[in-house]
Amino acid sequence: MTAYRRYRDVGIVIVLLAVPFFFLSANMRRRENLNGLDRAVLRISAPIEFAASSLARGCSTLWEGYVYLVDAKSDNERLAYENARLREQVHRSEQKETENRELRRLLQLRESLPGDLVSAQVVGKDFTEFFRVTRVVLDRGSRNIRPHMPVVSPDGVVGSVLRVAGDAIDVQLSVDAAFGIDVVDERTQARGFVRGTGDPTKYACKVENVDSRDEVEVGDLLVTSGKGKWFPKGLPVARVVRVLKREPGRDQEIEATPTVNFSRLDSVLLLVAPPSEEDSPPAKPAGGAKPGVKPP
């Protein structure tokens, strides 16, 4: 049994050495010099060589694909980071451009208005069922700020000073029910009085004291009349959105929306000009009506 195993092992070694030798020898000879044994060896080795080469190519392709995917994943992560960084840069540039555009508009408004003006930044809002107020902080200190002073923006009338506490100022918005201002229709010069509705769900105004014979249409722009020397003449206040005609002798029912977008209000100008009477509002509406309740 031991001798059989020894002869078996020797035979296996000889076969393992001989087979590659015959395969190599047959493949290295020219085709015209092949004998029968060589042709038989080539016929047997061809499928084996094909299978081995196919396996090698598959492994190589798999490895190359894996390496490519690893590189592609790394490149995708890098490109995603670069894309996010560039998006952030674009967003910051757009913000700066918007801020610069608003500052240019504010500067143009400042140059077009007479008298001393103080700029301020909006820092908060306080809307209740009684008041529609926003809080601003002055860009530079001023001891001349008092209640009832006009507050404007490049889009038009914002409101008036309600309370003063150092550099912090509460501004009563033009949509507050206690705020009112004399206006004219820019197109037809029809007179009226814009008063805030105080609606907590939207920014809205109503136009009072418009005679039934006056021509007012949806889309008309209402601007300050300059009467009473409170607000300068010609500042946008509101745009008409609804007109209900009345019979002769009765005022028209008109609704309007403010030209100022209070949701996006960032900067304002305060017109530092003392009112004619310190404790009373400087403007009077058309028809002799009072412009609304002013804070003490």
C-alpha atoms as an extended CHARMM CRD file, in Angstrom:
* protein
*
       296  EXT
         1         1  MET       CA              0.0000000000        0.0000000000        0.0000000000  PROA      1               0.0000000000
         2         2  THR       CA              2.8490000000        2.3180000000        0.8290000000  PROA      2               0.0000000000
         3         3  ALA       CA              4.6430000000        1.4810000000       -2.4390000000  PROA      3               0.0000000000
         4         4  TYR       CA              1.4080000000        2.1470000000       -4.3950000000  PROA      4               0.0000000000
         5         5  ARG       CA              1.0890000000        5.5840000000       -2.8680000000  PROA      5               0.0000000000
         6         6  ARG       CA              4.7210000000        6.3260000000       -3.6720000000  PROA      6               0.0000000000
         7         7  TYR       CA              4.3070000000        5.2820000000       -7.3430000000  PROA      7               0.0000000000
         8         8  ARG       CA              1.0210000000        7.2290000000       -7.5030000000  PROA      8               0.0000000000
         9         9  ASP       CA              2.6450000000       10.4060000000       -6.2270000000  PROA      9               0.0000000000
        10        10  VAL       CA              5.5740000000       10.0100000000       -8.6230000000  PROA      10              0.0000000000
        11        11  GLY       CA              3.1390000000        9.4850000000      -11.5170000000  PROA      11              0.0000000000
        12        12  ILE       CA              1.1410000000       12.5590000000      -10.6310000000  PROA      12              0.0000000000
        13        13  VAL       CA              4.3140000000       14.6540000000      -10.4910000000  PROA      13              0.0000000000
        14        14  ILE       CA              5.4470000000       13.3280000000      -13.8740000000  PROA      14              0.0000000000
        15        15  VAL       CA              2.0290000000       14.0530000000      -15.4310000000  PROA      15              0.0000000000
        16        16  LEU       CA              1.9380000000       17.5590000000      -13.9640000000  PROA      16              0.0000000000
        17        17  LEU       CA              5.3940000000       18.2520000000      -15.3630000000  PROA      17              0.0000000000
        18        18  ALA       CA              4.7870000000       16.5680000000      -18.7100000000  PROA      18              0.0000000000
        19        19  VAL       CA              1.4500000000       18.1400000000      -19.5700000000  PROA      19              0.0000000000
        20        20  PRO       CA              2.7020000000       21.7530000000      -19.4810000000  PROA      20              0.0000000000
        21        21  PHE       CA              5.8010000000       20.6220000000      -21.3800000000  PROA      21              0.0000000000
        22        22  PHE       CA              3.7450000000       19.0670000000      -24.1800000000  PROA      22              0.0000000000
        23        23  PHE       CA              1.3600000000       22.0670000000      -24.2380000000  PROA      23              0.0000000000
        24        24  LEU       CA              4.2890000000       24.4780000000      -24.4560000000  PROA      24              0.0000000000
        25        25  SER       CA              6.1220000000       22.4270000000      -27.0090000000  PROA      25              0.0000000000
        26        26  ALA       CA              3.0560000000       22.0940000000      -29.2210000000  PROA      26              0.0000000000
        27        27  ASN       CA              2.2900000000       25.8180000000      -29.0760000000  PROA      27              0.0000000000
        28        28  MET       CA              5.8640000000       26.8390000000      -29.8520000000  PROA      28              0.0000000000
        29        29  ARG       CA              6.1830000000       24.7040000000      -33.0210000000  PROA      29              0.0000000000
        30        30  ARG       CA              5.2410000000       25.9490000000      -36.4300000000  PROA      30              0.0000000000
        31        31  ARG       CA              2.0140000000       24.5720000000      -37.8190000000  PROA      31              0.0000000000
        32        32  GLU       CA              3.7260000000       22.7110000000      -40.6890000000  PROA      32              0.0000000000
        33        33  ASN       CA              5.9850000000       20.9090000000      -38.2050000000  PROA      33              0.0000000000
        34        34  LEU       CA              3.2140000000       19.5860000000      -35.9860000000  PROA      34              0.0000000000
        35        35  ASN       CA              2.7700000000       15.8450000000      -35.6010000000  PROA      35              0.0000000000
        36        36  GLY       CA             -0.2740000000       13.9510000000      -34.5420000000  PROA      36              0.0000000000
        37        37  LEU       CA              0.5130000000       14.1880000000      -30.8230000000  PROA      37              0.0000000000
        38        38  ASP       CA              0.9970000000       17.9450000000      -31.0620000000  PROA      38              0.0000000000
        39        39  ARG       CA             -2.3300000000       18.3740000000      -32.8560000000  PROA      39              0.0000000000
        40        40  ALA       CA             -4.0720000000       16.3060000000      -30.2020000000  PROA      40              0.0000000000
        41        41  VAL       CA             -2.4780000000       18.3840000000      -27.4630000000  PROA      41              0.0000000000
        42        42  LEU       CA             -3.5240000000       21.6330000000      -29.1540000000  PROA      42              0.0000000000
        43        43  ARG       CA             -7.0840000000       20.3320000000      -29.6350000000  PROA      43              0.0000000000
        44        44  ILE       CA             -7.2870000000       19.4940000000      -25.9340000000  PROA      44              0.0000000000
        45        45  SER       CA             -5.5890000000       22.6840000000      -24.7050000000  PROA      45              0.0000000000
        46        46  ALA       CA             -7.5880000000       25.1380000000      -26.8350000000  PROA      46              0.0000000000
        47        47  PRO       CA            -10.7780000000       25.0700000000      -24.6720000000  PROA      47              0.0000000000
        48        48  ILE       CA             -8.6670000000       25.2080000000      -21.5270000000  PROA      48              0.0000000000
        49        49  GLU       CA             -6.7120000000       28.2120000000      -22.8000000000  PROA      49              0.0000000000
        50        50  PHE       CA             -9.9320000000       29.9110000000      -23.9140000000  PROA      50              0.0000000000
        51        51  ALA       CA            -11.5370000000       29.3780000000      -20.4910000000  PROA      51              0.0000000000
        52        52  ALA       CA             -8.4180000000       30.5840000000      -18.6820000000  PROA      52              0.0000000000
        53        53  SER       CA             -8.0840000000       33.6990000000      -20.8480000000  PROA      53              0.0000000000
        54        54  SER       CA            -11.7890000000       34.4660000000      -20.4730000000  PROA      54              0.0000000000
        55        55  LEU       CA            -11.5050000000       34.1260000000      -16.7080000000  PROA      55              0.0000000000
        56        56  ALA       CA             -8.4540000000       36.3780000000      -16.6800000000  PROA      56              0.0000000000
        57        57  ARG       CA            -10.1710000000       39.0070000000      -18.8190000000  PROA      57              0.0000000000
        58        58  GLY       CA            -13.2480000000       38.8820000000      -16.5820000000  PROA      58              0.0000000000
        59        59  CYS       CA            -11.1710000000       39.3180000000      -13.4430000000  PROA      59              0.0000000000
        60        60  SER       CA             -9.2480000000       42.1670000000      -15.0730000000  PROA      60              0.0000000000
        61        61  THR       CA            -12.4720000000       43.8970000000      -16.1750000000  PROA      61              0.0000000000
        62        62  LEU       CA            -13.9890000000       43.4490000000      -12.7440000000  PROA      62              0.0000000000
        63        63  TRP       CA            -10.9270000000       44.9030000000      -11.0680000000  PROA      63              0.0000000000
        64        64  GLU       CA            -10.7450000000       47.8320000000      -13.4680000000  PROA      64              0.0000000000
        65        65  GLY       CA            -14.4710000000       48.4860000000      -12.9460000000  PROA      65              0.0000000000
        66        66  TYR       CA            -14.0490000000       48.4200000000       -9.1980000000  PROA      66              0.0000000000
        67        67  VAL       CA            -11.1020000000       50.7960000000       -9.3380000000  PROA      67              0.0000000000
        68        68  TYR       CA            -13.0550000000       53.0510000000      -11.7220000000  PROA      68              0.0000000000
        69        69  LEU       CA            -16.0880000000       53.0850000000       -9.4360000000  PROA      69              0.0000000000
        70        70  VAL       CA            -13.9270000000       53.9150000000       -6.4430000000  PROA      70              0.0000000000
        71        71  ASP       CA            -12.3830000000       56.8080000000       -8.3800000000  PROA      71              0.0000000000
        72        72  ALA       CA            -15.7840000000       57.8720000000       -9.7150000000  PROA      72              0.0000000000
        73        73  LYS       CA            -17.2570000000       57.9070000000       -6.2120000000  PROA      73              0.0000000000
        74        74  SER       CA            -14.3540000000       60.0020000000       -4.9930000000  PROA      74              0.0000000000
        75        75  ASP       CA            -14.7580000000       62.3720000000       -7.9530000000  PROA      75              0.0000000000
        76        76  ASN       CA            -18.5240000000       62.6140000000       -7.3690000000  PROA      76              0.0000000000
        77        77  GLU       CA            -17.9980000000       63.4810000000       -3.7250000000  PROA      77              0.0000000000
        78        78  ARG       CA            -15.4440000000       66.1300000000       -4.6600000000  PROA      78              0.0000000000
        79        79  LEU       CA            -17.6930000000       67.5650000000       -7.3720000000  PROA      79              0.0000000000
        80        80  ALA       CA            -20.6790000000       67.5840000000       -5.0140000000  PROA      80              0.0000000000
        81        81  TYR       CA            -18.6400000000       69.5210000000       -2.4550000000  PROA      81              0.0000000000
        82        82  GLU       CA            -17.4670000000       71.9750000000       -5.1240000000  PROA      82              0.0000000000
        83        83  ASN       CA            -21.0390000000       72.3720000000       -6.3830000000  PROA      83              0.0000000000
        84        84  ALA       CA            -22.3390000000       73.1000000000       -2.8850000000  PROA      84              0.0000000000
        85        85  ARG       CA            -19.5270000000       75.5840000000       -2.2850000000  PROA      85              0.0000000000
        86        86  LEU       CA            -20.1940000000       77.3840000000       -5.5720000000  PROA      86              0.0000000000
        87        87  ARG       CA            -23.9360000000       77.4610000000       -4.8690000000  PROA      87              0.0000000000
        88        88  GLU       CA            -23.2270000000       79.0690000000       -1.5160000000  PROA      88              0.0000000000
        89        89  GLN       CA            -20.9690000000       81.6410000000       -3.1810000000  PROA      89              0.0000000000
        90        90  VAL       CA            -23.6550000000       82.4210000000       -5.7630000000  PROA      90              0.0000000000
        91        91  HSD       CA            -26.2750000000       82.7350000000       -3.0120000000  PROA      91              0.0000000000
        92        92  ARG       CA            -24.0580000000       85.1330000000       -1.0600000000  PROA      92              0.0000000000
        93        93  SER       CA            -23.3490000000       87.1400000000       -4.2030000000  PROA      93              0.0000000000
        94        94  GLU       CA            -27.0710000000       87.3770000000       -4.9570000000  PROA      94              0.0000000000
        95        95  GLN       CA            -27.7430000000       88.5070000000       -1.3900000000  PROA      95              0.0000000000
        96        96  LYS       CA            -25.0380000000       91.1600000000       -1.6230000000  PROA      96              0.0000000000
        97        97  GLU       CA            -26.3790000000       92.3070000000       -4.9840000000  PROA      97              0.0000000000
        98        98  THR       CA            -29.8870000000       92.5790000000       -3.5400000000  PROA      98              0.0000000000
        99        99  GLU       CA            -28.5860000000       94.5090000000       -0.5250000000  PROA      99              0.0000000000
       100       100  ASN       CA            -26.5620000000       96.8240000000       -2.7590000000  PROA      100             0.0000000000
       101       101  ARG       CA            -29.5580000000       97.4120000000       -5.0020000000  PROA      101             0.0000000000
       102       102  GLU       CA            -31.7500000000       98.2860000000       -2.0080000000  PROA      102             0.0000000000
       103       103  LEU       CA            -29.0460000000      100.5670000000       -0.6110000000  PROA      103             0.0000000000
       104       104  ARG       CA            -28.7810000000      102.3560000000       -3.9580000000  PROA      104             0.0000000000
       105       105  ARG       CA            -32.5650000000      102.8460000000       -4.0270000000  PROA      105             0.0000000000
       106       106  LEU       CA            -32.4830000000      104.1200000000       -0.4440000000  PROA      106             0.0000000000
       107       107  LEU       CA            -29.6660000000      106.5280000000       -1.3340000000  PROA      107             0.0000000000
       108       108  GLN       CA            -31.5900000000      107.8130000000       -4.3660000000  PROA      108             0.0000000000
       109       109  LEU       CA            -34.6640000000      108.3630000000       -2.1850000000  PROA      109             0.0000000000
       110       110  ARG       CA            -32.5360000000      110.1260000000        0.4050000000  PROA      110             0.0000000000
       111       111  GLU       CA            -31.1300000000      112.4630000000       -2.2250000000  PROA      111             0.0000000000
       112       112  SER       CA            -34.6030000000      113.2440000000       -3.5950000000  PROA      112             0.0000000000
       113       113  LEU       CA            -36.1890000000      114.1780000000       -0.2490000000  PROA      113             0.0000000000
       114       114  PRO       CA            -35.5710000000      117.5460000000        1.4190000000  PROA      114             0.0000000000
       115       115  GLY       CA            -34.4650000000      118.0490000000        4.9980000000  PROA      115             0.0000000000
       116       116  ASP       CA            -32.5660000000      115.8860000000        7.4480000000  PROA      116             0.0000000000
       117       117  LEU       CA            -33.1350000000      112.1460000000        7.2010000000  PROA      117             0.0000000000
       118       118  VAL       CA            -31.9940000000      109.2860000000        9.4210000000  PROA      118             0.0000000000
       119       119  SER       CA            -31.6950000000      105.7250000000        8.1390000000  PROA      119             0.0000000000
       120       120  ALA       CA            -32.6950000000      102.7290000000       10.2380000000  PROA      120             0.0000000000
       121       121  GLN       CA            -32.7630000000       98.9330000000       10.0180000000  PROA      121             0.0000000000
       122       122  VAL       CA            -35.8660000000       96.8530000000       10.6910000000  PROA      122             0.0000000000
       123       123  VAL       CA            -35.2200000000       94.4540000000       13.5820000000  PROA      123             0.0000000000
       124       124  GLY       CA            -38.6520000000       93.1540000000       14.5770000000  PROA      124             0.0000000000
       125       125  LYS       CA            -42.4030000000       93.2010000000       14.1320000000  PROA      125             0.0000000000
       126       126  ASP       CA            -45.2280000000       93.3070000000       16.6440000000  PROA      126             0.0000000000
       127       127  PHE       CA            -48.6570000000       92.7440000000       15.1390000000  PROA      127             0.0000000000
       128       128  THR       CA            -51.6030000000       92.6430000000       17.5270000000  PROA      128             0.0000000000
       129       129  GLU       CA            -55.3500000000       93.0900000000       17.1700000000  PROA      129             0.0000000000
       130       130  PHE       CA            -54.8320000000       96.7280000000       18.1470000000  PROA      130             0.0000000000
       131       131  PHE       CA            -51.6110000000       97.8060000000       16.4290000000  PROA      131             0.0000000000
       132       132  ARG       CA            -49.6040000000       97.0070000000       13.3150000000  PROA      132             0.0000000000
       133       133  VAL       CA            -46.0960000000       98.0110000000       14.3810000000  PROA      133             0.0000000000
       134       134  THR       CA            -42.5470000000       97.2980000000       13.3360000000  PROA      134             0.0000000000
       135       135  ARG       CA            -39.4060000000       98.0600000000       15.3410000000  PROA      135             0.0000000000
       136       136  VAL       CA            -36.3640000000       99.7240000000       13.8030000000  PROA      136             0.0000000000
       137       137  VAL       CA            -32.9190000000      100.6650000000       15.0900000000  PROA      137             0.0000000000
       138       138  LEU       CA            -31.2540000000      103.8760000000       13.9330000000  PROA      138             0.0000000000
       139       139  ASP       CA            -28.0310000000      103.6000000000       11.9520000000  PROA      139             0.0000000000
       140       140  ARG       CA            -26.8290000000      106.7150000000       13.7500000000  PROA      140             0.0000000000
       141       141  GLY       CA            -28.1140000000      108.3130000000       16.9230000000  PROA      141             0.0000000000
       142       142  SER       CA            -30.4220000000      111.3120000000       16.8190000000  PROA      142             0.0000000000
       143       143  ARG       CA            -32.0500000000      113.3090000000       19.5550000000  PROA      143             0.0000000000
       144       144  ASN       CA            -34.5510000000      114.8520000000       17.1560000000  PROA      144             0.0000000000
       145       145  ILE       CA            -36.7520000000      111.7880000000       16.6480000000  PROA      145             0.0000000000
       146       146  ARG       CA            -40.2580000000      112.3290000000       17.9730000000  PROA      146             0.0000000000
       147       147  PRO       CA            -43.6690000000      110.6470000000       17.5680000000  PROA      147             0.0000000000
       148       148  HSD       CA            -45.6160000000      111.2820000000       14.3540000000  PROA      148             0.0000000000
       149       149  MET       CA            -42.5000000000      111.7670000000       12.2100000000  PROA      149             0.0000000000
       150       150  PRO       CA            -42.8180000000      110.2310000000        8.7220000000  PROA      150             0.0000000000
       151       151  VAL       CA            -41.1330000000      106.9260000000        7.9070000000  PROA      151             0.0000000000
       152       152  VAL       CA            -40.5850000000      105.9870000000        4.2470000000  PROA      152             0.0000000000
       153       153  SER       CA            -38.8160000000      103.4460000000        2.0580000000  PROA      153             0.0000000000
       154       154  PRO       CA            -37.9190000000      103.3540000000       -1.6560000000  PROA      154             0.0000000000
       155       155  ASP       CA            -41.3290000000      101.7110000000       -2.2890000000  PROA      155             0.0000000000
       156       156  GLY       CA            -43.3170000000      104.4450000000       -0.5630000000  PROA      156             0.0000000000
       157       157  VAL       CA            -44.8740000000      105.3670000000        2.7690000000  PROA      157             0.0000000000
       158       158  VAL       CA            -44.1050000000      102.9620000000        5.6250000000  PROA      158             0.0000000000
       159       159  GLY       CA            -45.8620000000      104.7780000000        8.4730000000  PROA      159             0.0000000000
       160       160  SER       CA            -44.9380000000      107.1490000000       11.2740000000  PROA      160             0.0000000000
       161       161  VAL       CA            -42.9740000000      107.0910000000       14.5130000000  PROA      161             0.0000000000
       162       162  LEU       CA            -45.0570000000      105.6850000000       17.3500000000  PROA      162             0.0000000000
       163       163  ARG       CA            -42.6440000000      105.4500000000       20.2900000000  PROA      163             0.0000000000
       164       164  VAL       CA            -38.9770000000      106.3280000000       20.8290000000  PROA      164             0.0000000000
       165       165  ALA       CA            -36.6370000000      104.5430000000       23.2330000000  PROA      165             0.0000000000
       166       166  GLY       CA            -33.0550000000      105.5520000000       22.5440000000  PROA      166             0.0000000000
       167       167  ASP       CA            -31.9950000000      104.1920000000       19.1640000000  PROA      167             0.0000000000
       168       168  ALA       CA            -34.9370000000      101.7510000000       19.1240000000  PROA      168             0.0000000000
       169       169  ILE       CA            -38.0860000000      103.1190000000       17.5470000000  PROA      169             0.0000000000
       170       170  ASP       CA            -41.5470000000      101.6180000000       17.1000000000  PROA      170             0.0000000000
       171       171  VAL       CA            -43.0700000000      102.5530000000       13.7530000000  PROA      171             0.0000000000
       172       172  GLN       CA            -46.8340000000      102.5210000000       13.2600000000  PROA      172             0.0000000000
       173       173  LEU       CA            -47.4250000000      101.0130000000        9.8200000000  PROA      173             0.0000000000
       174       174  SER       CA            -49.6700000000      102.5330000000        7.1960000000  PROA      174             0.0000000000
       175       175  VAL       CA            -51.9240000000       99.4550000000        7.4400000000  PROA      175             0.0000000000
       176       176  ASP       CA            -52.6890000000      100.1580000000       11.1070000000  PROA      176             0.0000000000
       177       177  ALA       CA            -56.3100000000      101.1830000000       11.6650000000  PROA      177             0.0000000000
       178       178  ALA       CA            -55.1470000000      104.2670000000       13.5770000000  PROA      178             0.0000000000
       179       179  PHE       CA            -53.0120000000      105.5210000000       10.6930000000  PROA      179             0.0000000000
       180       180  GLY       CA            -54.3220000000      107.7870000000        7.9520000000  PROA      180             0.0000000000
       181       181  ILE       CA            -52.8780000000      110.0130000000        5.2550000000  PROA      181             0.0000000000
       182       182  ASP       CA            -54.2260000000      112.3760000000        2.6100000000  PROA      182             0.0000000000
       183       183  VAL       CA            -53.6430000000      111.1090000000       -0.9610000000  PROA      183             0.0000000000
       184       184  VAL       CA            -54.4200000000      111.8500000000       -4.5890000000  PROA      184             0.0000000000
       185       185  ASP       CA            -54.9190000000      109.5110000000       -7.5370000000  PROA      185             0.0000000000
       186       186  GLU       CA            -51.7690000000      109.8830000000       -9.6240000000  PROA      186             0.0000000000
       187       187  ARG       CA            -53.7390000000      109.4280000000      -12.8490000000  PROA      187             0.0000000000
       188       188  THR       CA            -56.8210000000      111.5960000000      -12.2250000000  PROA      188             0.0000000000
       189       189  GLN       CA            -55.7620000000      113.7150000000       -9.2010000000  PROA      189             0.0000000000
       190       190  ALA       CA            -58.9020000000      112.6250000000       -7.3400000000  PROA      190             0.0000000000
       191       191  ARG       CA            -58.5460000000      113.3400000000       -3.6110000000  PROA      191             0.0000000000
       192       192  GLY       CA            -59.0080000000      110.7610000000       -0.8800000000  PROA      192             0.0000000000
       193       193  PHE       CA            -57.8230000000      109.5710000000        2.5120000000  PROA      193             0.0000000000
       194       194  VAL       CA            -56.0370000000      106.2530000000        2.9390000000  PROA      194             0.0000000000
       195       195  ARG       CA            -56.5370000000      104.4910000000        6.2510000000  PROA      195             0.0000000000
       196       196  GLY       CA            -55.2220000000      101.0940000000        7.3000000000  PROA      196             0.0000000000
       197       197  THR       CA            -57.7440000000       98.3360000000        7.9210000000  PROA      197             0.0000000000
       198       198  GLY       CA            -55.8010000000       96.7760000000       10.7980000000  PROA      198             0.0000000000
       199       199  ASP       CA            -56.5950000000       93.3430000000        9.3750000000  PROA      199             0.0000000000
       200       200  PRO       CA            -54.2060000000       90.8900000000       11.1410000000  PROA      200             0.0000000000
       201       201  THR       CA            -54.3710000000       88.4310000000        8.2130000000  PROA      201             0.0000000000
       202       202  LYS       CA            -53.1680000000       90.7460000000        5.4320000000  PROA      202             0.0000000000
       203       203  TYR       CA            -51.7490000000       94.1500000000        4.6280000000  PROA      203             0.0000000000
       204       204  ALA       CA            -54.6580000000       96.2450000000        3.3850000000  PROA      204             0.0000000000
       205       205  CYS       CA            -55.9740000000       99.8000000000        3.2630000000  PROA      205             0.0000000000
       206       206  LYS       CA            -59.2590000000      101.5030000000        2.5100000000  PROA      206             0.0000000000
       207       207  VAL       CA            -59.7090000000      104.8160000000        0.7520000000  PROA      207             0.0000000000
       208       208  GLU       CA            -62.2100000000      107.1960000000        2.3040000000  PROA      208             0.0000000000
       209       209  ASN       CA            -63.7600000000      110.5100000000        1.2800000000  PROA      209             0.0000000000
       210       210  VAL       CA            -63.6670000000      109.8340000000       -2.4810000000  PROA      210             0.0000000000
       211       211  ASP       CA            -66.6190000000      111.5540000000       -4.1390000000  PROA      211             0.0000000000
       212       212  SER       CA            -68.8490000000      109.4000000000       -6.3260000000  PROA      212             0.0000000000
       213       213  ARG       CA            -68.1370000000      111.7190000000       -9.2780000000  PROA      213             0.0000000000
       214       214  ASP       CA            -64.3480000000      111.2180000000       -9.0590000000  PROA      214             0.0000000000
       215       215  GLU       CA            -62.7690000000      108.7870000000      -11.4890000000  PROA      215             0.0000000000
       216       216  VAL       CA            -60.8680000000      106.0040000000       -9.7080000000  PROA      216             0.0000000000
       217       217  GLU       CA            -60.1030000000      102.6300000000      -11.2590000000  PROA      217             0.0000000000
       218       218  VAL       CA            -58.4770000000       99.3770000000      -10.1970000000  PROA      218             0.0000000000
       219       219  GLY       CA            -54.7030000000       99.6370000000      -10.6100000000  PROA      219             0.0000000000
       220       220  ASP       CA            -54.5230000000      103.3910000000       -9.9630000000  PROA      220             0.0000000000
       221       221  LEU       CA            -51.5890000000      104.5100000000       -7.8200000000  PROA      221             0.0000000000
       222       222  LEU       CA            -52.3690000000      106.6850000000       -4.7990000000  PROA      222             0.0000000000
       223       223  VAL       CA            -49.6250000000      109.1030000000       -3.7560000000  PROA      223             0.0000000000
       224       224  THR       CA            -49.2300000000      111.5820000000       -0.9370000000  PROA      224             0.0000000000
       225       225  SER       CA            -50.8850000000      114.9080000000       -1.6200000000  PROA      225             0.0000000000
       226       226  GLY       CA            -48.4260000000      116.9500000000        0.4670000000  PROA      226             0.0000000000
       227       227  LYS       CA            -51.3210000000      118.6330000000        2.2640000000  PROA      227             0.0000000000
       228       228  GLY       CA            -50.5100000000      119.5130000000        5.8510000000  PROA      228             0.0000000000
       229       229  LYS       CA            -46.7590000000      119.2610000000        5.1250000000  PROA      229             0.0000000000
       230       230  TRP       CA            -46.5360000000      115.9390000000        6.9150000000  PROA      230             0.0000000000
       231       231  PHE       CA            -45.2870000000      113.6410000000        4.1460000000  PROA      231             0.0000000000
       232       232  PRO       CA            -43.5900000000      115.0990000000        1.0500000000  PROA      232             0.0000000000
       233       233  LYS       CA            -45.7890000000      115.2570000000       -2.0180000000  PROA      233             0.0000000000
       234       234  GLY       CA            -45.7960000000      112.4140000000       -4.5320000000  PROA      234             0.0000000000
       235       235  LEU       CA            -44.6990000000      109.4420000000       -2.3880000000  PROA      235             0.0000000000
       236       236  PRO       CA            -46.4540000000      106.1430000000       -3.2850000000  PROA      236             0.0000000000
       237       237  VAL       CA            -48.9090000000      104.9850000000       -0.6180000000  PROA      237             0.0000000000
       238       238  ALA       CA            -51.1720000000      102.2840000000       -2.0420000000  PROA      238             0.0000000000
       239       239  ARG       CA            -52.5820000000      100.8190000000       -5.2450000000  PROA      239             0.0000000000
       240       240  VAL       CA            -56.3250000000      100.4260000000       -5.8280000000  PROA      240             0.0000000000
       241       241  VAL       CA            -57.5340000000       96.8010000000       -5.9660000000  PROA      241             0.0000000000
       242       242  ARG       CA            -61.3290000000       97.2320000000       -5.7100000000  PROA      242             0.0000000000
       243       243  VAL       CA            -63.7920000000      100.0290000000       -6.4600000000  PROA      243             0.0000000000
       244       244  LEU       CA            -67.4880000000      100.0100000000       -5.5600000000  PROA      244             0.0000000000
       245       245  LYS       CA            -69.3640000000      102.9500000000       -7.0720000000  PROA      245             0.0000000000
       246       246  ARG       CA            -72.1070000000      104.5790000000       -4.9950000000  PROA      246             0.0000000000
       247       247  GLU       CA            -75.1060000000      106.6530000000       -5.9450000000  PROA      247             0.0000000000
       248       248  PRO       CA            -74.5280000000      110.4290000000       -6.2210000000  PROA      248             0.0000000000
       249       249  GLY       CA            -73.9520000000      112.0830000000       -2.8820000000  PROA      249             0.0000000000
       250       250  ARG       CA            -72.2380000000      109.0690000000       -1.3070000000  PROA      250             0.0000000000
       251       251  ASP       CA            -68.5230000000      108.3160000000       -1.2090000000  PROA      251             0.0000000000
       252       252  GLN       CA            -67.1290000000      105.4520000000       -3.2170000000  PROA      252             0.0000000000
       253       253  GLU       CA            -66.0310000000      102.2890000000       -1.4140000000  PROA      253             0.0000000000
       254       254  ILE       CA            -62.4140000000      101.6450000000       -2.3930000000  PROA      254             0.0000000000
       255       255  GLU       CA            -59.9080000000       99.0350000000       -1.2380000000  PROA      255             0.0000000000
       256       256  ALA       CA            -56.1640000000       99.2280000000       -1.8090000000  PROA      256             0.0000000000
       257       257  THR       CA            -52.9250000000       97.4630000000       -0.9780000000  PROA      257             0.0000000000
       258       258  PRO       CA            -49.8250000000       99.3210000000        0.2660000000  PROA      258             0.0000000000
       259       259  THR       CA            -46.9720000000       99.7610000000       -2.1790000000  PROA      259             0.0000000000
       260       260  VAL       CA            -44.5190000000       98.7430000000        0.5350000000  PROA      260             0.0000000000
       261       261  ASN       CA            -44.0040000000       95.0100000000        1.0280000000  PROA      261             0.0000000000
       262       262  PHE       CA            -43.8350000000       94.9230000000        4.8200000000  PROA      262             0.0000000000
       263       263  SER       CA            -42.8660000000       91.2470000000        4.8400000000  PROA      263             0.0000000000
       264       264  ARG       CA            -39.5570000000       92.1100000000        3.1500000000  PROA      264             0.0000000000
       265       265  LEU       CA            -38.9410000000       95.5280000000        4.6560000000  PROA      265             0.0000000000
       266       266  ASP       CA            -35.3050000000       95.8530000000        5.7840000000  PROA      266             0.0000000000
       267       267  SER       CA            -34.3400000000       99.5420000000        5.6860000000  PROA      267             0.0000000000
       268       268  VAL       CA            -36.2880000000      102.7650000000        6.1590000000  PROA      268             0.0000000000
       269       269  LEU       CA            -35.7320000000      106.5110000000        6.3010000000  PROA      269             0.0000000000
       270       270  LEU       CA            -37.0800000000      108.7650000000        9.0520000000  PROA      270             0.0000000000
       271       271  LEU       CA            -37.8610000000      112.3310000000        7.9890000000  PROA      271             0.0000000000
       272       272  VAL       CA            -36.5370000000      114.4180000000       10.8540000000  PROA      272             0.0000000000
       273       273  ALA       CA            -38.8470000000      117.4310000000       10.6260000000  PROA      273             0.0000000000
       274       274  PRO       CA            -40.8060000000      118.6280000000       13.6700000000  PROA      274             0.0000000000
       275       275  PRO       CA            -44.6050000000      118.5930000000       13.2660000000  PROA      275             0.0000000000
       276       276  SER       CA            -46.5100000000      121.8510000000       13.3630000000  PROA      276             0.0000000000
       277       277  GLU       CA            -47.9270000000      120.8580000000       16.7240000000  PROA      277             0.0000000000
       278       278  GLU       CA            -45.8810000000      118.5570000000       18.8980000000  PROA      278             0.0000000000
       279       279  ASP       CA            -48.7910000000      116.6680000000       20.3750000000  PROA      279             0.0000000000
       280       280  SER       CA            -51.0100000000      116.4740000000       17.2880000000  PROA      280             0.0000000000
       281       281  PRO       CA            -50.5200000000      114.9080000000       13.8740000000  PROA      281             0.0000000000
       282       282  PRO       CA            -49.3260000000      117.3770000000       11.2430000000  PROA      282             0.0000000000
       283       283  ALA       CA            -51.5760000000      116.1950000000        8.3730000000  PROA      283             0.0000000000
       284       284  LYS       CA            -55.3560000000      116.5070000000        8.0440000000  PROA      284             0.0000000000
       285       285  PRO       CA            -57.4040000000      114.2600000000        5.7620000000  PROA      285             0.0000000000
       286       286  ALA       CA            -59.7720000000      115.4570000000        3.0830000000  PROA      286             0.0000000000
       287       287  GLY       CA            -63.2570000000      116.3700000000        4.2730000000  PROA      287             0.0000000000
       288       288  GLY       CA            -62.0190000000      117.4530000000        7.6900000000  PROA      288             0.0000000000
       289       289  ALA       CA            -61.9220000000      113.9260000000        9.1460000000  PROA      289             0.0000000000
       290       290  LYS       CA            -59.2990000000      113.1940000000       11.7690000000  PROA      290             0.0000000000
       291       291  PRO       CA            -56.3560000000      111.0390000000       10.6100000000  PROA      291             0.0000000000
       292       292  GLY       CA            -56.8330000000      108.5050000000       13.3540000000  PROA      292             0.0000000000
       293       293  VAL       CA            -55.9630000000      108.0230000000       16.9910000000  PROA      293             0.0000000000
       294       294  LYS       CA            -52.3680000000      108.9170000000       17.7870000000  PROA      294             0.0000000000
       295       295  PRO       CA            -50.4390000000      107.4610000000       20.7080000000  PROA      295             0.0000000000
       296       296  PRO       CA            -49.9410000000      109.6070000000       23.7790000000  PROA      296             0.0000000000
